[in-house]
Amino acid sequence: MRSVLITGCSSGIGHYVAIELRKRGYRVFATARSTSDVTALKNMGLESCQLDLNSSASIQKAVDWVLDQTGGTLYALFNNGAYGQPGAVEDLTRDVLRAQFETNLFGWHELTCKVLPVMRAQGEGRIIQNSSVLGLITLKYRGAYNASKFALEGLTDTLRQELSGSGIEVSLIEPGPIESEFRKNAYAKFLANIDISHSAHRTTYEAVQRRLEKQDINTRDPFTLGPDAVLKPVLHALESRRPKPRYYVTTPTWIFGYLRRLLSSRMLDRVLNKVSDSENR
Ligand SMILES: NC(=O)c1ccc[n+]([C@@H]2O[C@H](COP(=O)([O-])OP(=O)(O)OC[C@H]3O[C@@H](n4cnc5c(N)ncnc54)[C@H](OP(=O)(O)O)[C@@H]3O)[C@@H](O)[C@H]2O)c1
């Protein structure tokens, strides 16, 4: 039975993928950062423990527990737990930007480094990074999240090169909009960490707030897919003899992935500003 450690299983993609992999016969270690979520996951029949990506002690404890359960082996790690910190670049404090990187990059890196020796000893393993279309292109007011995912892309490409020939395969998944709690969680971070009233972008922020008050935050745009769209590439990255370095998921990822190769930076800015402006009305 192949074992998979997944972070961020309280909701969204991590939750869905954990359940589906379990159904397909994987031994899934579905982690979450709150005890109540761990209990809920256990009640669903999953093996679960706490893992908070912001805490080195928590990461170490979770890895120790998983290796204890498996007798020291781990086939795959699905790095997934993350959040989006919205807000204009000039409205991000150093601490807020650092916090975004602590969760979305440094935690993933630390956890990965803890399992790599196990995979090296096995002579095989899979590292799957849930990145984003926003690791390929940028949008206004997503600077912190963009930066964390661009950094993840760079770190992951380097890691893949360094692991070449080791038997450990590294893949990035690049989802566009997927149904989950992501938007709701991001909006809470926006309200908690952005000084709206003193911002040069106040008018835009207030317009977005007014719109969000009127509509359900989870209102799907026509391109939004369910988390099953991410399961497919995860399965390929786990099971293929030749996993892809990158998996594009959703039409926006394919379109922007193509445009970023085709257009000059200025032309791409024009297109992406239009997209941002239609979002930030
Ligand atoms: N949904 C999209 O449109 C979309 C698009 C592209 C990429 N992604 C990526 O998909 C991944 C999953 O997001 P999602 O869409 O499923 O959103 P989600 O429903 O908000 O799930 C995010 C998960 O990450 C966890 N998390 C946050 N901070 C954490 C920490 N410090 N330690 C451990 N776990 C933490 C959350 O736990 P709590 O419940 O405790 O906060 C939650 O379980 C993320 O990497 C995201 O960047 C999502």
The ligand as an SDF file (V2000), in Angstrom:
LIG
                    3D

 48 52  0  0  0  0  0  0  0  0999 V2000
   -9.0290   27.1790   -4.8150 N   0  0  0  0  0  0  0  0  0  0  0  0
   -8.3570   27.7080   -5.7990 C   0  0  0  0  0  0  0  0  0  0  0  0
   -8.9440   28.4090   -6.6330 O   0  0  0  0  0  0  0  0  0  0  0  0
   -6.8880   27.4390   -5.9480 C   0  0  0  0  0  0  0  0  0  0  0  0
   -6.2710   27.8110   -7.1470 C   0  0  0  0  0  0  0  0  0  0  0  0
   -4.9280   27.5740   -7.3080 C   0  0  0  0  0  0  0  0  0  0  0  0
   -4.1860   26.9840   -6.3070 C   0  0  0  0  0  0  0  0  0  0  0  0
   -4.7940   26.6430   -5.1390 N   0  0  0  0  0  0  0  0  0  0  0  0
   -3.9520   26.0310   -4.1010 C   0  0  0  0  0  0  0  0  0  0  0  0
   -4.6010   24.8790   -3.6020 O   0  0  0  0  0  0  0  0  0  0  0  0
   -4.1420   24.6140   -2.2830 C   0  0  0  0  0  0  0  0  0  0  0  0
   -5.3400   24.2700   -1.4050 C   0  0  0  0  0  0  0  0  0  0  0  0
   -6.1930   25.3780   -1.3110 O   0  0  0  0  0  0  0  0  0  0  0  0
   -7.7770   25.2300   -1.3790 P   0  0  0  0  0  0  0  0  0  0  0  0
   -8.2330   25.8600   -2.6190 O   0  0  0  0  0  0  0  0  0  0  0  0
   -8.1860   23.8530   -1.0850 O   0  0  0  0  0  0  0  0  0  0  0  0
   -8.2020   26.2430   -0.2060 O   0  0  0  0  0  0  0  0  0  0  0  0
   -8.7920   25.9810    1.2520 P   0  0  0  0  0  0  0  0  0  0  0  0
  -10.1000   25.2790    1.1700 O   0  0  0  0  0  0  0  0  0  0  0  0
   -8.7250   27.3200    1.9230 O   0  0  0  0  0  0  0  0  0  0  0  0
   -7.7390   24.9890    1.9130 O   0  0  0  0  0  0  0  0  0  0  0  0
   -6.4820   25.4270    2.3350 C   0  0  0  0  0  0  0  0  0  0  0  0
   -5.9560   24.4630    3.3710 C   0  0  0  0  0  0  0  0  0  0  0  0
   -4.6580   24.9300    3.7860 O   0  0  0  0  0  0  0  0  0  0  0  0
   -4.6410   24.8880    5.1980 C   0  0  0  0  0  0  0  0  0  0  0  0
   -3.6750   25.7870    5.8140 N   0  0  0  0  0  0  0  0  0  0  0  0
   -3.6380   27.1320    5.8520 C   0  0  0  0  0  0  0  0  0  0  0  0
   -2.6370   27.5480    6.6300 N   0  0  0  0  0  0  0  0  0  0  0  0
   -2.0080   26.4310    7.0960 C   0  0  0  0  0  0  0  0  0  0  0  0
   -0.9240   26.1830    7.9670 C   0  0  0  0  0  0  0  0  0  0  0  0
   -0.2560   27.1810    8.5570 N   0  0  0  0  0  0  0  0  0  0  0  0
   -0.5670   24.9010    8.2220 N   0  0  0  0  0  0  0  0  0  0  0  0
   -1.2410   23.8720    7.6660 C   0  0  0  0  0  0  0  0  0  0  0  0
   -2.2890   24.0390    6.8570 N   0  0  0  0  0  0  0  0  0  0  0  0
   -2.6670   25.3010    6.5810 C   0  0  0  0  0  0  0  0  0  0  0  0
   -6.0600   25.2520    5.6050 C   0  0  0  0  0  0  0  0  0  0  0  0
   -6.2560   24.9030    6.9610 O   0  0  0  0  0  0  0  0  0  0  0  0
   -7.1990   25.7590    7.9460 P   0  0  0  0  0  0  0  0  0  0  0  0
   -8.5950   25.2800    7.6920 O   0  0  0  0  0  0  0  0  0  0  0  0
   -6.7050   25.3990    9.3100 O   0  0  0  0  0  0  0  0  0  0  0  0
   -7.0050   27.1980    7.6120 O   0  0  0  0  0  0  0  0  0  0  0  0
   -6.8290   24.3910    4.6280 C   0  0  0  0  0  0  0  0  0  0  0  0
   -6.8800   23.0620    5.0670 O   0  0  0  0  0  0  0  0  0  0  0  0
   -3.3450   25.8440   -1.8640 C   0  0  0  0  0  0  0  0  0  0  0  0
   -1.9670   25.5770   -1.9790 O   0  0  0  0  0  0  0  0  0  0  0  0
   -3.7300   26.8940   -2.8780 C   0  0  0  0  0  0  0  0  0  0  0  0
   -2.7220   27.8450   -3.0560 O   0  0  0  0  0  0  0  0  0  0  0  0
   -6.1170   26.8570   -4.9370 C   0  0  0  0  0  0  0  0  0  0  0  0
  1  2  1  0
  2  3  2  0
  2  4  1  0
  4  5  1  0
  4 48  2  0
  5  6  2  0
  6  7  1  0
  7  8  2  0
  8  9  1  0
  8 48  1  0
  9 10  1  0
  9 46  1  0
 10 11  1  0
 11 12  1  0
 11 44  1  0
 12 13  1  0
 13 14  1  0
 14 15  2  0
 14 16  1  0
 14 17  1  0
 17 18  1  0
 18 19  2  0
 18 20  1  0
 18 21  1  0
 21 22  1  0
 22 23  1  0
 23 24  1  0
 23 42  1  0
 24 25  1  0
 25 26  1  0
 25 36  1  0
 26 27  1  0
 26 35  1  0
 27 28  2  0
 28 29  1  0
 29 30  1  0
 29 35  2  0
 30 31  1  0
 30 32  2  0
 32 33  1  0
 33 34  2  0
 34 35  1  0
 36 37  1  0
 36 42  1  0
 37 38  1  0
 38 39  2  0
 38 40  1  0
 38 41  1  0
 42 43  1  0
 44 45  1  0
 44 46  1  0
 46 47  1  0
M  CHG  2   8   1  16  -1
M  END
$$$$
